Amino acid sequence: MTYKTQAFVAAALMTLAMSSQAADPIKIGVSGPYTGGSAPMGVSMRDGVKLAVAEINAAGGVLGRPLQVVERDDEAKNERGVQIAQELINKEKVVATVGFINTGVALASQRFYQEAKIPVINNVATGTVITKQFEKDKDNYIFRTSAADKIQAKMIADEAVDKQKFTKVAILADSTNYGQLGREDLEKVLSDKKVTPVAVEKYNIKDVDMTAQLLKSKQGGAQAVLTYGIGPELAQIANGMEKLNWHVPIIGSWPLSMGNFIDNSGKNGNGARMPQTFIQDGTTPKRKAFIEAYQKAYKVDRMPSAVSAAQGYDSVLLLAAAIKQAGSTDGDKVRAALENLNTKVEGVVTTYDKPFTHDDHEAIKPGMVVMGEVKNGRVILGK
């Protein structure tokens, strides 16, 4: 073999290796609960993520490489979330992870991504502290595309006190990190409005009888019940109020829009109001196309959790834009790109124009969130 031939073969092999490497998929972790009471949120988020990935891959991928979803069911358990985080980082070598539905799971798991300098986009979990957990570090790798509880708590209190003019309210919150951190946020906002709840009651996941908590609230003269929990137990609250023949408004955090609240409470859930980043109503061409694509792909009419699906979808669009801008999947470069995105990203929640900065990792601002209302098995825009 001549020198020229050797050089040609070497160049060809290098080109082949480079093209093979370029075609390697970009792995993205997707962590959420796909079973249990939180499943409507987890499944909807995952399915929204998959829609975005399919669209991006159909258009050629990112940096000439397809995106690959590596999904894991964290079962809404902190310890399971921790195991998954280590597996996705060390074994699967993901370049980023999107997901986390439950605040407790996020707080337990995301420290591994922070240590590994791998970005996480929380797309459902709402605990206010989530993006602040590592704010004292030089760089923070934790981002969010859901409405933080500090936004939601203010909206709940504004609705109850300022709009509805209630002076006596009760708070019912579940015993998880999510419920108790949300309750704290809500009590702070109410205190600013000089309102002290007549009852502040706790319940556990899977509880089926809220009579004691509701009786204390009713006896205290509560004009509204303010909630921080998820679908199944929220339905028990609505149904328990009906059993007591106690008809006052339910105003709470966004999971009042979950399918398993709406279905399990039936007519008793009508009128419940909650903050929403996305309502399944197709008010823009982008939203209409997203809703239709979701319905077609997953053969459903109503999304189990429309908010989760939309925020999951948007989280992938933002991540893809950052990888493209960085020209790399290096975690530090992707983080820096997220903090200074130089192109607008049209999502279904909103069109994102520099959604993050170095010191602000919250994509959702107060003006992007509306009040929704349950009406006859759907969530509509509250009036």
C-alpha angles and dihedrals in degrees: 000000000000123000090251091051091048090050092048092050091047091050091047092050091048091050090048091049092048093049090047091050091047090054094052109118122253104237118220121186118225112194123181145115111282094171132046132029094323093051097103088061095043097045093045091049093048092047091049088051091051092052091054092046092050092051093048093047091048087056093052103279124251122309086355091300129109121242114240122201116219104191128191132181109231091184089220087281120134094214092049090050090054092052091049093049091055092046094049092048101041104029107025094035094216116189091215141349130226125192137048111159100184121062093219093052091049094050092048096045111035095069088077091058091047091053091047092046092236117142121243123195110200103209102176112012110097109185106139093228095057098093091034096057093098101021091125091061118095090249129020119212096186118100134169140209097182129085110269117233092247087066094044096045091055091048092050092049092044090052095048101038108024102032103028093032094224115164097182120055136161126213122215113185132168121245097248125105087259095054097043098043089047090049090053091052091048094049090051093054093045089050089055087055090049092246121135115194114243088220135013108193134182130206135177132244110270093023109147101185121061095166096117094049093044094047091053089050093047093047089051089060097247112182092196139017115229114201140200110182144081135278109279096048092040087058089053088055093052093045092045091054090054091051089054090047086235112145113186127133123277112218118174151134122309100278089079081086093061117120092234090057093048095045098040095046096043113177090354089070095056112119096022109144130206143160114268134187091191135022121192095245108110096230094158130039090246092052092045092052091047093050092048092047091050093048092049096045097046100028096234134124101205117037111236088232113004093184091056093047093050096045091046091052093048094047090062093048090054093046092049091049090052094049090049092049092046091049084217145069092227107132096226093049093047090050091051091049092050088053091053110027107177097196130060115248117212108215132167096250092048144319105274116222109182092329094179138041130184090268101033118057096169113108093183115075125190095259092059094063125083135186115258128196132205112238126169098332098321140081114242133179108280118237 
